[in-house]
């Protein structure tokens, strides 16, 4: 079965602390993994994708095929990072049909 | 120009009624997707169009749900005999080209609309 699991519904950290949002997946084949973010009252938007191997707003995510994980990390959280984060996957070559996790709310306290 | 536009932003309807939700994709985007997001859940795929045709409708929950995209641009999601369980946020997304093998990643990013919040009472 194709599934994305985000075990934490809420992650609360203080400003300046490291952040790790967990994502595990199950998929038979070659998936492409993404992190989407939704800030308050804004639309869902792409944060980063594993094939780009880039850092966006200080966030990075490494695909670990052995552990089937794609955890999102940031060394020093900022208050403006507070948002809902969704991990998602698709079959490589079909980036619109996404399978999403349930989402994790990141709350960064001052 | 503007991003993906969805109308209405909110819709309240009575159980058993028919509703239509509209999506205006980004101009030139050939791929269009509908998702449904229930409270506390991530978006769930419903259907996707490549041009005018529905390339994959495997996510539609039952035959009360139907979507069209007659001219390859605007799409309408239609729900017949609405039920309280249909209450959710319906999201639309579009991308430049779904067939992205060998193409730059920017061509395949899906851009989402703000969604239509449907409440069935």
Interface residues (C-beta under 8 A of the other chain):
Chain A: X4 X6 X9 X43 X44 X45 X46 X49 X51 X52 X86 X88 X93 X94 X95 X96 X97 X98 X99 X100 X101 X102 X103
Chain B: X3 X4 X31 X33 X35 X40 X41 X42 X43 X44 X45 X48 X56 X91 X93 X95 X98 X99 X100 X101 X105 X108 X109 X110 X111 X112 X113 X114 X115
